[in-house]
């Protein structure tokens, strides 16, 4: 009995000595498994980073799932397999006698397995982060054909707009060279087209009477002497009767004077009778001339049919712009029955504020631009008012304008650009050549392939020429007219490239 107890105690001491060795062997296997899994995770991450931009998203997803499988699938199986083998080896070695040692070894194996699971989870997270970064970063750019390199390329060099010579000719694009020009500084003021008051008349009949005929109509172009209206006037009848009587007296006085002159020459009548007859003749001539002047003052002809017929005629070439007369109407001598104006010349009336009066001088050049349509005309300042209006606080100036085509109609609102200064600019282009493209001013410069949108910084402009401060060299060929056609072509190309 004593020997049996001594053998059992010796066996327990041997088991306690072998337990650390069993625990140490089990820990080494788990460490090897963990090292293998870490190597697999590092290899997968390197493969993702070294993969091409064509399919990084796919590779990332594969890496994500692969890392998950390796971390939680194969890793767990290896760990449990090693654990099972170690446990089986212990049982074979000790015959299942030391259950306490086995529990202790299992506890350490479980702790090592938890450490391994945490490390494999971190490897998985790193794989997911790298895979998602590739899928949503580089993969997104490559999917649309715009990477970081492409953006830099577009910013560094402007894209050419391809156009052939035939296309340029068909679009009526006119080329010009950038060069120096005179830029005029202007001040713009509002104005209105009005009649040339020096060529406008308010036609009045100058006699009282009744309207018998009105051949002229509103808007009719008439020439000097054309018949406007016919009026029956008693005043004209009296003057014509007086003229006829004066003419008869003149004829009698002339005959008497001739007879007395002949008798005096024959020494039959004295010289005194000749002098009296001559005086009567001169008085008769004065009377006839006086009546004629009266008729001319009212615009009536000496003869011409009925004594009371008064014909109202146009005083000069012009257009009937107003008509205030009707058939059968009783008119007075001071009634304005027609307004006639020569529209071949018009005035642009300009309201000049007090602060701009020093800039406005008679004889200065001005450019009048219509607000209702695209048309302009050059003229000179003909008048600057000496007074400032009490209500408007402006002085009125006017610009005389030729109007042969009748395009500038009275009542039309205009803007008047007064030239207040001139300066020479070294590099200028046509004002229509500057276009806004991609939210910046550009000039389409001619190249071998077509045109390129050249960004520029503009300066002064007078509506015809625009100064270029930066972006264009003297002598550069550019699209001076119909540049908007090139802009539309460039817009189509940008839209196609973006999609």
C-alpha positions in Angstrom: 0.0 0.0 0.0 2.8 2.3 0.8 4.6 1.5 -2.4 1.4 2.2 -4.4 1.0 5.6 -2.8 4.7 6.5 -3.5 4.3 5.5 -7.1 1.1 7.6 -7.5 2.8 10.6 -6.0 5.8 10.2 -8.3 3.5 10.0 -11.3 1.8 13.2 -10.3 5.1 15.0 -9.9 6.1 13.7 -13.4 2.8 15.0 -14.8 3.3 18.4 -13.3 6.8 18.6 -14.8 5.5 17.5 -18.3 2.5 20.0 -18.2 4.6 23.1 -19.1 6.2 21.2 -22.0 2.7 20.3 -23.3 1.6 23.9 -23.0 4.7 25.2 -24.7 4.3 22.8 -27.6 0.7 23.9 -28.1 1.6 27.6 -28.0 4.2 27.2 -30.7 1.7 25.7 -33.2 -0.7 28.5 -32.6 2.0 31.0 -33.1 2.9 29.3 -36.4 -0.7 29.4 -37.6 -1.0 33.1 -36.7 2.2 33.9 -38.6 0.9 32.1 -41.6 -2.4 34.1 -41.5 -0.5 37.4 -41.2 1.7 36.5 -44.1 -1.4 35.7 -46.2 -3.0 39.1 -45.3 0.2 41.0 -46.1 0.4 39.1 -49.4 -3.2 39.9 -50.3 -2.8 43.6 -49.5 0.4 43.8 -51.6 -1.5 42.2 -54.5 -4.3 44.7 -54.2 -1.9 47.7 -54.2 0.1 46.3 -57.2 -3.0 45.5 -59.2 -3.8 47.6 -62.3 -6.4 50.5 -62.4 -8.7 48.5 -64.7 -10.2 46.3 -62.0 -9.1 47.5 -58.6 -12.6 47.5 -57.2 -13.0 43.8 -58.1 -9.7 42.9 -56.7 -10.5 44.9 -53.6 -13.7 43.0 -53.1 -11.9 39.7 -53.7 -9.3 40.7 -51.2 -12.0 41.6 -48.8 -13.8 38.3 -49.0 -10.5 36.3 -49.4 -9.2 37.9 -46.2 -12.4 37.1 -44.4 -12.2 33.5 -45.4 -8.6 33.2 -44.5 -9.1 35.0 -41.2 -12.2 33.2 -40.0 -12.4 30.1 -42.1 -9.0 28.5 -42.6 -7.5 30.1 -39.6 -10.1 28.6 -37.3 -9.8 25.2 -38.8 -6.0 25.2 -38.4 -6.2 26.4 -34.8 -8.8 23.8 -33.9 -6.9 21.1 -35.8 -3.7 21.9 -33.9 -5.6 21.9 -30.7 -7.2 18.6 -31.4 -3.8 17.0 -32.3 -2.1 18.3 -29.2 -5.0 17.1 -27.0 -4.8 13.7 -28.6 -1.1 13.5 -28.1 -1.4 14.3 -24.5 -4.1 11.7 -24.0 -1.9 9.1 -25.7 1.1 10.1 -23.6 -0.6 10.2 -20.3 -3.6 7.9 -20.8 -6.1 10.6 -19.7 -5.0 10.4 -16.1 -4.2 14.1 -15.5 -7.4 15.9 -16.3 -6.3 19.0 -14.5 -3.3 19.4 -16.7 -5.5 19.0 -19.8 -7.9 21.7 -18.7 -5.0 24.0 -18.0 -3.6 23.3 -21.5 -7.0 23.8 -23.1 -7.3 27.2 -21.3 -4.1 28.4 -22.7 -5.0 27.2 -26.2 -8.3 29.1 -26.0 -6.5 32.3 -25.0 -4.1 31.9 -27.9 -7.0 31.2 -30.2 -8.6 34.5 -29.1 -5.4 36.4 -29.7 -5.1 34.8 -33.2 -8.7 35.8 -34.0 -8.1 39.4 -33.0 -5.0 39.6 -35.2 -6.8 38.0 -38.1 -9.7 40.5 -37.7 -7.3 43.4 -37.9 -5.8 41.9 -41.0 -9.3 41.7 -42.5 -10.1 45.3 -41.6 -6.9 46.5 -43.3 -7.8 44.4 -46.4 -11.3 45.9 -46.5 -10.0 49.5 -46.1 -7.5 49.0 -48.9 -10.0 47.2 -51.2 -12.7 49.9 -50.7 -10.2 52.7 -51.2 -9.2 51.2 -54.5 -12.8 50.5 -55.5 -14.1 54.0 -54.8 -11.0 56.0 -55.6 -9.0 55.0 -58.6 -11.7 52.7 -59.9 -14.3 55.5 -60.1 -12.0 57.7 -62.0 -11.0 55.0 -64.5 -14.7 54.1 -65.0 -15.4 57.6 -66.4 -12.2 58.0 -68.3 -11.1 61.0 -66.1 -8.3 60.3 -63.7 -6.1 62.8 -61.9 -3.6 62.7 -64.7 -6.3 63.5 -67.3 -7.5 66.5 -65.3 -4.0 67.8 -65.1 -3.6 67.3 -68.8 -6.7 69.3 -69.6 -5.7 72.1 -67.3 -2.2 72.3 -68.8 -3.0 72.4 -72.5 -6.2 73.7 -74.1 -8.0 71.3 -76.4 -8.1 72.2 -80.1 -11.4 72.6 -82.0 -10.9 70.9 -85.3 -12.3 72.9 -88.3 -11.3 72.6 -91.9 -11.0 75.5 -94.3 -14.2 74.5 -95.9 -16.0 74.6 -92.6 -14.5 78.0 -91.8 -15.7 79.4 -95.1 -19.2 77.9 -94.8 -19.6 79.4 -91.3 -18.5 82.8 -92.7 -15.7 83.1 -90.0 -13.5 86.0 -90.7 -9.9 85.9 -89.5 -7.8 88.9 -88.4 -4.5 89.6 -86.7 -4.1 91.0 -83.2 -2.5 94.4 -83.3 -2.4 98.0 -82.1 -5.4 100.3 -82.4 -6.9 103.5 -81.0 -9.3 102.9 -78.2 -11.7 105.7 -77.5 -13.0 106.4 -74.0 -16.7 107.1 -74.1 -19.5 108.3 -71.7 -22.9 106.8 -72.4 -26.0 109.0 -71.9 -29.7 108.3 -72.6 -31.5 110.1 -75.4 -34.4 110.1 -77.8 -34.7 110.7 -81.5 -36.8 113.8 -82.5 -37.6 115.9 -85.5 -35.1 118.2 -86.9 -36.8 121.4 -85.8 -35.0 123.4 -88.5 -36.8 121.2 -91.1 -40.2 120.9 -89.4 -43.2 123.1 -90.2 -46.6 123.6 -88.7 -48.7 124.4 -91.8 -51.5 126.9 -91.2 -53.9 128.2 -93.8 -53.3 132.0 -92.9 -56.9 132.7 -94.0 -60.3 131.9 -92.6 -62.5 129.7 -94.7 -64.2 126.3 -95.3 -62.3 123.2 -96.4 -63.3 122.1 -99.9 -60.7 119.3 -100.5 -57.9 117.5 -98.7 -55.8 115.5 -101.2 -52.9 115.0 -98.7 -53.0 112.0 -96.3 -51.1 111.3 -93.1 -47.6 109.8 -93.7 -47.5 111.0 -97.3 -44.1 112.1 -98.7 -44.6 115.4 -100.5 -42.4 117.8 -102.5 -42.3 121.5 -102.3 -45.4 123.1 -103.9 -47.5 119.9 -103.7 -51.2 120.6 -103.0 -52.3 119.8 -99.4 -55.8 121.2 -99.1 -58.3 123.6 -100.9 -60.1 126.2 -98.8 -62.9 128.7 -99.9 -62.0 132.0 -98.4 -63.9 135.4 -98.6 -60.7 137.2 -97.6 -58.8 135.8 -100.6 -61.7 136.8 -102.8 -61.6 140.4 -101.6 -57.8 140.6 -102.2 -58.0 139.2 -105.7 -60.8 141.7 -106.5 -58.7 144.5 -105.2 -55.8 143.3 -107.3 -58.0 143.3 -110.5 -59.1 146.8 -109.8 -55.6 148.0 -109.2 -54.5 146.5 -112.4 -57.2 148.3 -114.3 -56.3 151.6 -112.7 -52.7 151.0 -113.6 -53.6 150.3 -117.2 -55.6 153.6 -117.4 -52.8 155.6 -115.7 -50.2 154.2 -118.2 -52.4 155.2 -121.2 -53.0 158.7 -119.8 -49.3 159.1 -119.2 -48.4 158.1 -122.7 -51.0 160.5 -124.2 -49.8 163.5 -122.1 -46.2 162.7 -123.0 -47.0 162.7 -126.7 -49.0 166.0 -126.5 -46.2 167.7 -124.6 -43.7 166.6 -127.3 -46.0 168.2 -129.9 -46.1 171.3 -127.7 -49.8 171.1 -127.4 -50.0 170.3 -123.6 -47.9 171.9 -120.9 -45.2 170.0 -119.0 -47.3 170.1 -115.8 -49.9 167.7 -117.3 -47.2 165.2 -118.1 -45.9 165.3 -114.5 -49.4 164.7 -113.1 -50.0 161.8 -115.4 -46.7 160.3 -114.5 -47.5 160.6 -110.7 -50.8 158.8 -111.2 -49.0 156.1 -113.1 -46.6 155.5 -110.3 -49.4 155.4 -107.7 -51.3 152.8 -109.7 -48.1 150.6 -110.0 -47.7 150.8 -106.2 -51.3 149.8 -105.6 -50.9 146.7 -107.8 -47.7 145.7 -106.1 -49.3 146.1 -102.7 -52.2 143.9 -103.5 -49.9 141.3 -105.0 -47.8 141.2 -101.8 -51.0 140.7 -99.8 -51.9 137.7 -101.8 -48.4 136.3 -101.6 -48.4 136.8 -97.8 -51.3 134.4 -97.4 -50.0 132.1 -100.1 -52.6 132.7 -102.6 -51.9 132.9 -106.3 -53.0 136.1 -108.2 -55.3 134.2 -110.6 -56.3 130.6 -111.1 -60.1 130.1 -111.4 -62.5 131.2 -108.7 -61.6 134.4 -106.7 -62.2 132.7 -103.3 -60.2 129.5 -104.0 -57.2 129.2 -101.6 -54.8 126.4 -102.2 -52.6 125.2 -99.2 -49.3 123.9 -100.5 -46.2 122.2 -99.0 -43.5 124.7 -98.1 -40.6 122.1 -98.7 -39.9 118.4 -99.3 -41.0 116.3 -96.4 -43.5 113.9 -94.8 -46.9 114.7 -93.5 -46.5 113.6 -89.8 -49.6 115.2 -88.5 -53.0 116.1 -90.0 -55.8 118.1 -88.3 -58.1 119.0 -91.1 -61.2 117.5 -92.6 -63.5 118.2 -95.5 -66.2 120.8 -94.8 -64.4 122.0 -91.7 -64.3 125.7 -90.8 -60.7 126.7 -90.2 -59.1 129.8 -88.8 -56.1 131.5 -90.1 -53.8 130.4 -87.2 -55.0 126.7 -87.0 -52.2 124.1 -87.4 -53.8 121.8 -89.9 -50.6 119.9 -91.0 -47.2 119.2 -89.5 -44.6 118.6 -92.2 -41.1 117.4 -91.4 -38.1 116.5 -93.5 -37.0 113.2 -92.1 -33.8 113.0 -94.1 -32.2 114.6 -91.0 -33.2 114.0 -87.4 -31.9 115.1 -83.9 -30.9 112.9 -81.0 -31.9 114.8 -77.9 -29.6 113.9 -75.0 -30.2 114.6 -71.3 -26.8 115.5 -69.8 -26.4 115.5 -66.0 -24.6 118.4 -64.4 -21.6 116.3 -63.6 -21.1 115.3 -67.2 -21.5 118.8 -68.7 -17.7 119.5 -68.8 -17.3 116.5 -71.1 -19.9 117.6 -73.6 -18.9 120.2 -76.1 -20.2 121.4 -79.4 -18.5 119.8 -82.3 -17.4 116.6 -80.3 -18.0 113.3 -81.9 -20.8 111.0 -80.7 -22.1 107.5 -81.5 -25.8 107.0 -81.3 -27.0 103.4 -80.7 -30.6 102.2 -80.9 -31.9 100.3 -77.9 -34.6 98.4 -79.8 -32.4 97.0 -82.5 -28.7 96.6 -83.5 -27.8 99.8 -85.3 -25.6 102.7 -84.6 -24.6 105.9 -86.4 -21.9 108.6 -85.9 -22.7 112.3 -85.6 -21.5 115.5 -83.9 -22.9 117.5 -81.0 -24.7 120.5 -82.5 -26.0 122.1 -79.4 -25.6 122.1 -75.6 -28.3 123.9 -73.6 -27.1 126.7 -71.3 -29.8 126.0 -68.7 -30.4 123.0 -66.3 -34.0 121.9 -65.9 -35.6 122.5 -62.6 -37.3 119.1 -62.5 -34.8 116.8 -64.3 -31.7 118.7 -63.1 -30.2 118.0 -66.6 -29.2 120.1 -69.5 -30.3 119.2 -73.0 -27.9 118.6 -75.9 -28.6 117.4 -79.4 -26.7 115.5 -82.0 -27.6 116.1 -85.7 -27.9 112.8 -87.6 -28.3 112.1 -91.3 -31.3 109.8 -92.0 -31.5 108.9 -95.7 -33.0 105.5 -95.1 -35.6 106.8 -92.6 -34.3 104.1 -90.1 -34.1 106.6 -87.2 -37.7 107.4 -86.4 -38.7 110.2 -84.0 -39.6 108.8 -80.6 -37.0 106.0 -80.7 -35.0 105.7 -77.5 -31.2 105.6 -78.0 -28.0 105.5 -76.0 -25.5 108.2 -77.0 -21.7 107.4 -76.5 -19.8 110.7 -76.3 -16.1 110.4 -77.1 -14.3 111.9 -74.1 -10.7 110.6 -74.7 -8.5 108.5 -76.9 -5.6 106.2 -76.1 -3.3 103.8 -78.2 -3.4 100.1 -77.2 -0.6 97.8 -78.2 -2.7 94.6 -78.6 -6.3 94.7 -79.6 -8.9 92.5 -81.2 -12.4 93.0 -82.6 -14.9 93.4 -79.9 -17.0 90.5 -81.3 -14.0 88.1 -81.1 -14.0 88.0 -77.2 -16.3 85.1 -76.2 -17.1 83.7 -72.7 -16.2 80.1 -72.6 -16.1 78.0 -69.4 -16.8 81.1 -67.3 -13.8 83.1 -68.7 -13.1 85.4 -71.6 -11.3 83.7 -74.5 -10.2 84.4 -78.1 -10.3 81.6 -80.6 -6.8 81.5 -82.1 -6.1 79.8 -85.5 -4.0 76.7 -85.4 -3.0 74.0 -87.9 -5.9 71.8 -86.7 -8.5 74.5 -86.4 -8.9 76.8 -83.4 -7.9 76.8 -79.8 -9.7 78.8 -77.0 -7.0 81.1 -75.7 -7.9 82.7 -72.3 -7.2 86.4 -72.2 -7.4 89.3 -69.8 -9.2 92.3 -71.4 -8.9 96.0 -70.8 -10.6 99.0 -72.4 -13.2 98.7 -75.2 -15.1 101.2 -77.3 -17.5 98.7 -78.8 -15.4 98.1 -82.0 -12.0 97.2 -80.6 -11.1 95.5 -77.2 -7.7 95.8 -75.6 -6.0 92.5 -74.6 -3.7 92.9 -71.6 -2.6 89.3 -71.3 -2.9 86.0 -73.2 -2.4 87.1 -76.8 0.7 88.2 -78.7 0.7 90.8 -81.5 0.2 89.3 -84.9 -1.7 86.2 -83.7 -4.4 85.1 -86.1 -7.9 84.8 -84.5 -11.6 84.6 -85.4 -12.7 88.2 -85.6 -16.3 87.5 -86.8 -18.8 84.7 -86.1 -16.6 83.4 -83.3 -19.8 82.1 -81.6 -19.9 79.3 -84.2 -16.5 78.0 -82.9 -17.8 78.4 -79.3 -20.8 76.2 -80.1 -18.6 73.6 -81.7 -16.4 73.6 -78.6 -19.4 73.3 -76.4 -20.6 70.2 -78.4 -17.1 68.6 -78.0 -17.1 69.2 -74.2 -20.5 67.7 -73.8 -19.6 64.6 -75.8 -16.3 64.1 -73.8 -18.0 64.5 -70.5 -20.4 61.7 -71.2 
